[in-house]
Amino acid sequence: SPSGDKQGTLLYLAINAAQHGMIWVGPTDMPEPESGVNRVGSYMGVMGYGSGENEVDPGDLKSSRLYGRRIAKATHSWSALWAN
C-alpha cells in the first residue's frame, strides 16, 4: 500500500526524538494531485511510493525538497533565537 508501515516508522522516530529532547519538524504540505506533492498523504514526515522502477517519483522528489526547505527554515529561525 502507499503508506505501508512507513507511518509506524515515522511515529517511532518522532517519539524517539521527543525522548531525547529533540524537535520534530513535520511537513505541512497538503496533498496536491496535480503536482504530486505529498501524494501519499503523510503529515508526520515525507513518504515515497515506488512504482517498481528504480526512479524516484517526481512528486515525491518535490515533497522531499519542500520538506528540506522547511527544516532549514526552522533551523535558521531557532538558531537565531538560541544565539542570543
C-alpha positions as CSV (number, residue, x, y, z in Angstrom):
1,S,0.0,0.0,0.0
2,P,1.2,3.6,-0.4
3,S,1.9,4.2,3.2
4,G,2.6,0.6,4.3
5,D,4.5,0.6,7.6
6,K,6.2,3.9,6.9
7,Q,3.8,5.8,9.1
8,G,4.7,3.5,12.1
9,T,8.4,4.1,11.4
10,L,7.9,7.9,11.4
11,L,5.9,7.7,14.6
12,Y,8.7,5.7,16.2
13,L,11.3,8.2,15.1
14,A,9.2,11.2,16.4
15,I,8.8,9.5,19.8
16,N,12.5,8.7,20.0
17,A,13.3,12.3,19.1
18,A,11.0,13.6,21.9
19,Q,12.6,11.2,24.4
20,H,15.9,12.7,23.6
21,G,14.7,16.3,23.8
22,M,14.8,16.9,20.0
23,I,12.4,18.9,18.0
24,W,10.5,17.1,15.2
25,V,9.6,19.2,12.2
26,G,6.7,17.7,10.2
27,P,5.8,18.7,6.6
28,T,2.8,21.0,6.2
29,D,2.0,20.3,2.5
30,M,-1.5,19.2,1.7
31,P,-1.8,16.5,-1.0
32,E,-1.7,18.1,-4.4
33,P,-2.8,15.7,-7.1
34,E,-1.7,17.9,-10.0
35,S,1.9,18.4,-8.8
36,G,2.2,15.1,-6.9
37,V,3.3,16.8,-3.7
38,N,2.5,14.7,-0.6
39,R,0.8,12.2,-2.8
40,V,0.8,9.6,-0.1
41,G,-0.9,12.0,2.4
42,S,1.7,11.9,5.2
43,Y,1.9,14.6,7.8
44,M,4.5,13.1,10.1
45,G,7.2,13.1,7.5
46,V,7.8,12.7,3.8
47,M,7.0,9.3,2.3
48,G,7.6,8.0,-1.1
49,Y,5.9,5.2,-3.0
50,G,7.7,3.3,-5.7
51,S,6.3,2.1,-8.9
52,G,8.5,-0.9,-9.3
53,E,11.2,1.2,-11.2
54,N,14.5,2.4,-9.8
55,E,13.4,6.0,-10.2
56,V,12.1,8.4,-7.6
57,D,8.6,9.8,-8.4
58,P,8.8,13.5,-9.3
59,G,6.1,14.4,-6.8
60,D,8.0,12.5,-4.0
61,L,11.2,14.3,-5.0
62,K,9.4,17.7,-4.9
63,S,7.9,16.8,-1.5
64,S,11.4,16.0,-0.2
65,R,12.8,19.3,-1.4
66,L,10.0,21.3,0.2
67,Y,10.4,19.4,3.4
68,G,14.2,20.1,3.4
69,R,13.5,23.8,2.9
70,R,11.0,23.7,5.8
71,I,13.6,22.1,8.1
72,A,16.3,24.6,7.0
73,K,13.9,27.5,7.7
74,A,13.0,26.2,11.1
75,T,16.7,25.6,11.9
76,H,17.6,29.1,10.8
77,S,14.8,30.6,12.9
78,W,15.8,28.6,16.1
79,S,19.5,29.2,15.7
80,A,18.8,33.0,15.6
81,L,16.8,32.7,18.9
82,W,19.4,30.5,20.6
83,A,22.4,32.7,19.6
84,N,21.3,35.4,22.0
